[in-house]
Amino acid sequence: MFAPKLDRKRARAPTRAPFRLPQRLAEQAVTPHGETRARRDFSAVPTFARGQTDGPAPQSQPQLAPQVPPPAPSPAAACSIRAMTAESTPDGSPKTRTRVGVNEEVAMAASVPTQWTASSGSLFVTGDRSVTWTAPDERAESTITATPAGAVGPCSVSFSTVPPSLRVLKKINDLTYASNLAGAGFLATVELWPLDVSFARIQVREEQAEALAAGYYDEVLNERGAIHRATPWEVPSPTLRDTVGTIAPGTAGPFMWGVFEWRIPQHYRRIGDSGPGFRFDTPLLRMVMHGSDGAVTATKEDERADRKPGPGRRAPAVGAPAPDGSLP
């Protein structure tokens, strides 16, 4: 049986139902203007840095602990000097004083190891921080400097050095004589001024002197040009003494007015030195006979003794000058 021939020109494809998008896709259908009907929510869409692909998150690199700068070095200790004199003074000035006597010793210690220098005087190193400074033997202004190693700046201390300026006598007692002989005198302690320093490291003595004499001391005793002999060198101390005036038992008449004078140079020098040293004073020893009664006044360095002989027979002889400068 044969199928009827189709008219190809009139043959048509079977009719199909129109295609419709599913509802969820239809909501996203593109409009003729290229816009979607509903906007998608991209808030949950992950974002990636440039060059990062969609995949497992890269492993984070271990974080290094922040570096703490080392502590700043402690500032170096400042340089300072402690100084103390070896000797006390007659007036009780403190040993931390900066005014010293000639040849006086001062112990010093620095706060750090140091090198020492002195503008005058001498230094004896006793340790890496300590030194003993000896003052010069004449008046001076001295600076002692400690210079530490490294960045620490130097430090210094200054001292004024003074020599003895004068002797001062303090009378202990009057001397005694035969009642009918002339004469006057006294025993005294010796102080070296100033009193606010120590002169324990020097020696002193009275030098040679030539006498001036008139009246009784020239005509009767013949003492014009008499020589005062130099005394031994002695260290100043509370036991230092001076005997002033006529040597006992006294001098005989005839009595009359008269005067006798010695200007006696006073010298000092450092202990251990030789030679005459340095003059610091020239006090006057003076004897005066006031008249025919034989009354005598003896003076030296602001101390004095007065005496008049009593009745009795006159001595037949006249004394001689004493080695320490006392008058006959």
Kinemage of the C-alpha trace (Angstrom):
@kinemage 1
@onewidth
@group {chain A} dominant
@subgroup {mainchain}
@vectorlist {calphas} color= white
{ca met a 1} P 0.000 0.000 0.000
{ca phe a 2} L 1.454 3.293 -0.875
{ca ala a 3} L 1.377 6.458 1.147
{ca pro a 4} L 0.039 9.434 -0.619
{ca lys a 5} L 2.618 11.760 -1.983
{ca leu a 6} L 3.099 14.928 -0.091
{ca asp a 7} L 3.117 18.232 -1.635
{ca arg a 8} L 6.549 19.311 -0.595
{ca lys a 9} L 5.835 22.891 -1.119
{ca arg a 10} L 2.973 22.800 1.234
{ca ala a 11} L 4.548 20.447 3.765
{ca arg a 12} L 5.191 22.106 7.087
{ca ala a 13} L 7.088 21.135 10.152
{ca pro a 14} L 4.943 19.937 12.946
{ca thr a 15} L 3.753 22.682 15.184
{ca arg a 16} L 5.536 22.882 18.499
{ca ala a 17} L 4.534 24.526 21.738
{ca pro a 18} L 6.292 27.803 22.299
{ca phe a 19} L 9.428 27.572 24.488
{ca arg a 20} L 9.095 29.119 27.873
{ca leu a 21} L 11.859 29.689 30.381
{ca pro a 22} L 11.447 28.278 33.793
{ca gln a 23} L 10.075 30.723 36.229
{ca arg a 24} L 13.404 31.305 38.075
{ca leu a 25} L 15.196 31.952 34.823
{ca ala a 26} L 12.467 34.086 33.443
{ca glu a 27} L 12.988 36.435 36.332
{ca gln a 28} L 16.518 36.928 35.085
{ca ala a 29} L 15.566 37.243 31.386
{ca val a 30} L 17.388 39.977 29.602
{ca thr a 31} L 15.313 42.892 28.522
{ca pro a 32} L 15.719 44.349 25.145
{ca his a 33} L 17.956 46.954 26.727
{ca gly a 34} L 20.320 44.311 28.109
{ca glu a 35} L 19.185 44.688 31.680
{ca thr a 36} L 18.160 41.890 33.921
{ca arg a 37} L 14.725 41.979 35.343
{ca ala a 38} L 15.967 41.259 38.819
{ca arg a 39} L 19.304 42.218 40.349
{ca arg a 40} L 21.340 39.462 41.818
{ca asp a 41} L 22.669 39.720 45.332
{ca phe a 42} L 26.473 39.652 45.099
{ca ser a 43} L 27.093 40.168 48.775
{ca ala a 44} L 27.883 36.514 49.284
{ca val a 45} L 30.181 36.286 46.265
{ca pro a 46} L 33.797 35.989 47.350
{ca thr a 47} L 36.285 38.528 46.072
{ca phe a 48} L 39.884 37.844 45.166
{ca ala a 49} L 43.001 39.903 44.924
{ca arg a 50} L 44.619 40.343 41.588
{ca gly a 51} L 46.328 37.159 40.547
{ca gln a 52} L 44.434 35.058 43.086
{ca thr a 53} L 42.465 32.118 41.791
{ca asp a 54} L 39.364 30.601 43.116
{ca gly a 55} L 40.628 27.904 45.419
{ca pro a 56} L 41.753 27.217 48.928
{ca ala a 57} L 42.843 30.329 50.797
{ca pro a 58} L 46.632 30.677 50.856
{ca gln a 59} L 48.325 29.797 54.081
{ca ser a 60} L 49.116 32.929 56.102
{ca gln a 61} L 52.779 33.640 56.692
{ca pro a 62} L 53.952 33.393 60.344
{ca gln a 63} L 54.073 36.813 61.926
{ca leu a 64} L 57.464 37.806 63.409
{ca ala a 65} L 57.455 39.300 66.865
{ca pro a 66} L 58.251 43.005 66.750
{ca gln a 67} L 61.878 43.669 67.543
{ca val a 68} L 62.401 45.521 70.835
{ca pro a 69} L 65.316 47.971 70.669
{ca pro a 70} L 68.089 47.252 73.163
{ca pro a 71} L 68.040 49.397 76.302
{ca ala a 72} L 70.028 52.588 76.109
{ca pro a 73} L 73.368 52.355 77.894
{ca ser a 74} L 73.449 53.846 81.347
{ca pro a 75} L 74.998 57.304 81.390
{ca ala a 76} L 78.606 57.283 82.575
{ca ala a 77} L 79.127 58.356 86.164
{ca ala a 78} L 80.146 61.993 86.450
{ca cys a 79} L 83.653 62.745 87.671
{ca ser a 80} L 83.967 64.156 91.172
{ca ile a 81} L 86.778 64.522 93.723
{ca arg a 82} L 86.781 64.119 97.492
{ca ala a 83} L 89.700 65.768 99.297
{ca met a 84} L 90.833 65.687 102.921
{ca thr a 85} L 93.905 67.171 104.567
{ca ala a 86} L 96.185 64.926 106.584
{ca glu a 87} L 96.599 67.362 109.478
{ca ser a 88} L 94.266 69.311 111.726
{ca thr a 89} L 94.612 73.057 112.253
{ca pro a 90} L 95.127 75.013 115.486
{ca asp a 91} L 91.753 76.744 115.086
{ca gly a 92} L 89.830 73.530 114.314
{ca ser a 93} L 89.034 74.241 110.643
{ca pro a 94} L 87.614 71.146 108.869
{ca lys a 95} L 89.876 68.766 106.992
{ca thr a 96} L 87.779 69.377 103.869
{ca arg a 97} L 89.205 72.916 103.649
{ca thr a 98} L 90.807 74.176 100.419
{ca arg a 99} L 93.266 76.547 102.117
{ca val a 100} L 96.454 74.796 103.204
{ca gly a 101} L 99.884 75.536 104.612
{ca val a 102} L 103.112 75.171 102.663
{ca asn a 103} L 104.117 71.526 102.171
{ca glu a 104} L 100.820 70.323 103.634
{ca glu a 105} L 99.483 66.977 102.362
{ca val a 106} L 95.979 66.371 101.004
{ca ala a 107} L 94.528 62.926 100.194
{ca met a 108} L 92.208 62.885 97.162
{ca ala a 109} L 89.919 60.252 95.635
{ca ala a 110} L 88.033 60.445 92.323
{ca ser a 111} L 84.654 58.820 91.644
{ca val a 112} L 86.078 56.969 88.594
{ca pro a 113} L 89.528 55.684 87.561
{ca thr a 114} L 91.492 58.657 86.338
{ca gln a 115} L 94.774 60.299 85.465
{ca trp a 116} L 95.923 63.129 87.731
{ca thr a 117} L 97.702 66.414 87.024
{ca ala a 118} L 98.546 69.406 89.240
{ca ser a 119} L 99.385 72.965 88.238
{ca ser a 120} L 101.802 73.203 91.189
{ca gly a 121} L 102.890 71.084 94.099
{ca ser a 122} L 103.592 67.363 93.708
{ca leu a 123} L 101.468 64.222 93.273
{ca phe a 124} L 101.981 60.709 94.626
{ca val a 125} L 99.575 58.148 93.128
{ca thr a 126} L 98.169 55.731 95.710
{ca gly a 127} L 95.604 53.886 93.529
{ca asp a 128} L 93.682 53.979 90.229
{ca arg a 129} L 91.363 56.576 91.763
{ca ser a 130} L 93.425 58.098 94.583
{ca val a 131} L 96.410 60.368 94.989
{ca thr a 132} L 98.209 62.388 97.650
{ca trp a 133} L 98.961 65.981 96.720
{ca thr a 134} L 101.693 67.921 98.528
{ca ala a 135} L 101.334 71.690 98.519
{ca pro a 136} L 104.204 73.806 97.150
{ca asp a 137} L 106.696 75.400 99.550
{ca glu a 138} L 105.663 78.977 98.687
{ca arg a 139} L 102.418 80.896 98.284
{ca ala a 140} L 100.464 79.598 95.275
{ca glu a 141} L 97.055 78.898 93.746
{ca ser a 142} L 96.946 75.260 92.642
{ca thr a 143} L 94.469 73.261 90.566
{ca ile a 144} L 94.458 69.459 90.732
{ca thr a 145} L 92.637 67.818 87.800
{ca ala a 146} L 91.317 64.272 87.409
{ca thr a 147} L 90.858 63.164 83.782
{ca pro a 148} L 88.969 59.840 83.361
{ca ala a 149} L 89.318 57.660 80.269
{ca gly a 150} L 86.468 57.657 77.739
{ca ala a 151} L 83.676 60.156 77.369
{ca val a 152} L 83.531 61.268 80.973
{ca gly a 153} L 84.684 64.848 81.337
{ca pro a 154} L 87.445 65.895 83.762
{ca cys a 155} L 86.868 67.373 87.194
{ca ser a 156} L 89.130 69.469 89.388
{ca val a 157} L 89.598 71.053 92.796
{ca ser a 158} L 91.569 74.183 93.667
{ca phe a 159} L 93.684 74.993 96.722
{ca ser a 160} L 95.251 78.155 98.103
{ca thr a 161} L 98.673 77.573 99.663
{ca val a 162} L 99.908 80.062 102.259
{ca pro a 163} L 103.252 80.325 104.106
{ca pro a 164} L 103.509 81.392 107.740
{ca ser a 165} L 102.983 85.142 107.965
{ca leu a 166} L 104.207 85.881 111.484
{ca arg a 167} L 105.066 84.429 114.864
{ca val a 168} L 102.855 85.183 117.840
{ca leu a 169} L 104.121 84.665 121.391
{ca lys a 170} L 101.889 83.749 124.311
{ca lys a 171} L 103.596 84.429 127.651
{ca ile a 172} L 103.668 81.543 130.099
{ca asn a 173} L 105.499 83.244 132.971
{ca asp a 174} L 108.085 85.888 133.864
{ca leu a 175} L 111.657 84.881 134.528
{ca thr a 176} L 113.210 85.366 137.967
{ca tyr a 177} L 116.457 87.185 138.853
{ca ala a 178} L 118.636 88.036 141.797
{ca ser a 179} L 116.899 90.750 143.728
{ca asn a 180} L 119.725 93.334 143.469
{ca leu a 181} L 120.445 92.774 139.736
{ca ala a 182} L 118.769 94.300 136.722
{ca gly a 183} L 116.920 92.263 134.189
{ca ala a 184} L 113.537 91.282 132.818
{ca gly a 185} L 112.282 88.453 130.637
{ca phe a 186} L 109.638 85.799 130.072
{ca leu a 187} L 108.977 82.297 128.735
{ca ala a 188} L 106.373 82.004 125.927
{ca thr a 189} L 104.785 79.517 123.595
{ca val a 190} L 105.199 80.125 119.851
{ca glu a 191} L 102.310 80.170 117.348
{ca leu a 192} L 102.670 80.443 113.598
{ca trp a 193} L 99.879 82.361 111.922
{ca pro a 194} L 97.521 81.929 110.136
{ca leu a 195} L 95.855 79.370 112.392
{ca asp a 196} L 93.419 77.946 109.802
{ca val a 197} L 96.114 75.846 108.080
{ca ser a 198} L 98.696 73.342 109.273
{ca phe a 199} L 102.446 73.942 109.376
{ca ala a 200} L 103.206 70.462 110.686
{ca arg a 201} L 105.420 69.640 107.678
{ca ile a 202} L 107.844 72.549 107.908
{ca gln a 203} L 110.655 73.608 110.205
{ca val a 204} L 111.287 77.099 111.578
{ca arg a 205} L 114.179 78.875 113.211
{ca glu a 206} L 115.502 82.299 114.137
{ca glu a 207} L 118.411 83.476 112.010
{ca gln a 208} L 121.536 85.403 112.958
{ca ala a 209} L 121.164 89.082 113.811
{ca glu a 210} L 123.430 91.946 114.946
{ca ala a 211} L 122.496 94.192 117.859
{ca leu a 212} L 122.024 97.936 118.124
{ca ala a 213} L 122.799 99.275 121.612
{ca ala a 214} L 122.998 102.608 123.405
{ca gly a 215} L 123.393 103.915 126.962
{ca tyr a 216} L 123.590 101.207 129.615
{ca tyr a 217} L 123.721 98.353 127.087
{ca asp a 218} L 126.528 99.965 125.129
{ca glu a 219} L 128.570 101.791 127.784
{ca val a 220} L 128.227 99.356 130.674
{ca leu a 221} L 127.553 96.020 128.997
{ca asn a 222} L 129.362 96.765 125.716
{ca glu a 223} L 126.663 94.961 123.693
{ca arg a 224} L 126.699 97.036 120.510
{ca gly a 225} L 127.160 94.622 117.592
{ca ala a 226} L 126.406 91.556 119.738
{ca ile a 227} L 125.445 88.606 117.567
{ca his a 228} L 122.233 86.664 117.910
{ca arg a 229} L 123.182 83.137 116.931
{ca ala a 230} L 120.829 81.142 114.707
{ca thr a 231} L 118.671 78.671 116.609
{ca pro a 232} L 118.188 74.990 115.666
{ca trp a 233} L 115.482 74.067 113.147
{ca glu a 234} L 112.279 73.015 114.920
{ca val a 235} L 108.849 71.774 113.832
{ca pro a 236} L 106.066 74.118 114.954
{ca ser a 237} L 104.001 72.512 117.684
{ca pro a 238} L 102.212 73.434 120.907
{ca thr a 239} L 105.435 72.613 122.761
{ca leu a 240} L 107.561 75.140 120.862
{ca arg a 241} L 108.957 77.727 123.311
{ca asp a 242} L 110.900 80.986 123.221
{ca thr a 243} L 112.859 82.451 126.157
{ca val a 244} L 113.061 86.228 125.899
{ca gly a 245} L 115.080 88.795 127.873
{ca thr a 246} L 117.981 88.905 130.307
{ca ile a 247} L 119.566 85.621 131.277
{ca ala a 248} L 119.533 84.894 135.033
{ca pro a 249} L 120.752 85.948 137.508
{ca gly a 250} L 120.745 89.474 135.895
{ca thr a 251} L 123.153 92.362 135.224
{ca ala a 252} L 124.927 94.770 137.531
{ca gly a 253} L 125.165 98.561 137.495
{ca pro a 254} L 125.878 101.325 137.346
{ca phe a 255} L 122.312 101.664 136.077
{ca met a 256} L 121.337 104.323 133.579
{ca trp a 257} L 119.048 104.794 130.652
{ca gly a 258} L 119.786 102.425 127.798
{ca val a 259} L 118.265 100.508 124.870
{ca phe a 260} L 119.155 97.269 123.105
{ca glu a 261} L 117.548 95.859 119.908
{ca trp a 262} L 117.762 92.711 117.791
{ca arg a 263} L 115.746 92.431 114.584
{ca ile a 264} L 115.677 88.665 114.181
{ca pro a 265} L 114.747 87.115 110.805
{ca gln a 266} L 112.362 84.144 111.041
{ca his a 267} L 112.771 81.457 108.373
{ca tyr a 268} L 110.912 78.293 107.400
{ca arg a 269} L 111.728 75.378 105.139
{ca arg a 270} L 110.227 72.023 104.238
{ca ile a 271} L 111.085 69.082 106.461
{ca gly a 272} L 114.036 67.302 104.886
{ca asp a 273} L 115.306 70.322 102.966
{ca ser a 274} L 118.674 71.957 103.534
{ca gly a 275} L 119.647 75.588 103.284
{ca pro a 276} L 118.231 78.734 104.843
{ca gly a 277} L 114.675 78.357 103.536
{ca phe a 278} L 112.357 81.359 103.250
{ca arg a 279} L 112.033 84.434 105.452
{ca phe a 280} L 108.494 85.123 106.651
{ca asp a 281} L 108.877 87.581 109.554
{ca thr a 282} L 111.413 89.850 111.312
{ca pro a 283} L 110.217 90.526 114.850
{ca leu a 284} L 111.955 92.973 117.164
{ca leu a 285} L 113.412 92.042 120.530
{ca arg a 286} L 113.847 95.214 122.594
{ca met a 287} L 115.298 95.829 126.049
{ca val a 288} L 114.934 99.227 127.719
{ca met a 289} L 116.477 100.334 131.003
{ca his a 290} L 114.446 103.306 132.153
{ca gly a 291} L 116.988 105.011 134.459
{ca ser a 292} L 119.209 104.800 137.496
{ca asp a 293} L 116.809 102.585 139.452
{ca gly a 294} L 117.574 99.718 137.030
{ca ala a 295} L 113.954 99.131 135.985
{ca val a 296} L 113.873 97.121 132.734
{ca thr a 297} L 111.183 96.300 130.163
{ca ala a 298} L 111.656 93.385 127.765
{ca thr a 299} L 109.358 93.122 124.682
{ca lys a 300} L 109.085 90.770 121.757
{ca glu a 301} L 106.167 90.154 119.387
{ca asp a 302} L 103.632 92.018 121.529
{ca glu a 303} L 104.489 90.258 124.786
{ca arg a 304} L 106.416 91.991 127.565
{ca ala a 305} L 107.893 91.692 131.037
{ca asp a 306} L 108.674 94.543 133.468
{ca arg a 307} L 110.946 94.364 136.489
{ca lys a 308} L 112.930 96.617 138.873
{ca pro a 309} L 115.731 95.239 141.054
{ca gly a 310} L 115.382 95.360 144.836
{ca pro a 311} L 117.933 96.626 147.397
{ca gly a 312} L 121.188 94.751 147.942
{ca arg a 313} L 124.771 94.763 146.886
{ca arg a 314} L 125.600 94.895 143.194
{ca ala a 315} L 126.988 91.845 141.436
{ca pro a 316} L 130.664 92.128 140.529
{ca ala a 317} L 130.292 90.743 137.017
{ca val a 318} L 128.141 91.055 133.946
{ca gly a 319} L 126.580 88.121 132.087
{ca ala a 320} L 126.937 87.171 128.391
{ca pro a 321} L 124.328 86.753 125.677
{ca ala a 322} L 122.481 83.450 125.761
{ca pro a 323} L 122.578 81.125 122.708
{ca asp a 324} L 118.825 81.463 122.164
{ca gly a 325} L 118.964 85.234 121.912
{ca ser a 326} L 118.371 86.135 125.557
{ca leu a 327} L 120.240 89.176 126.777
{ca pro a 328} L 122.669 89.207 129.699
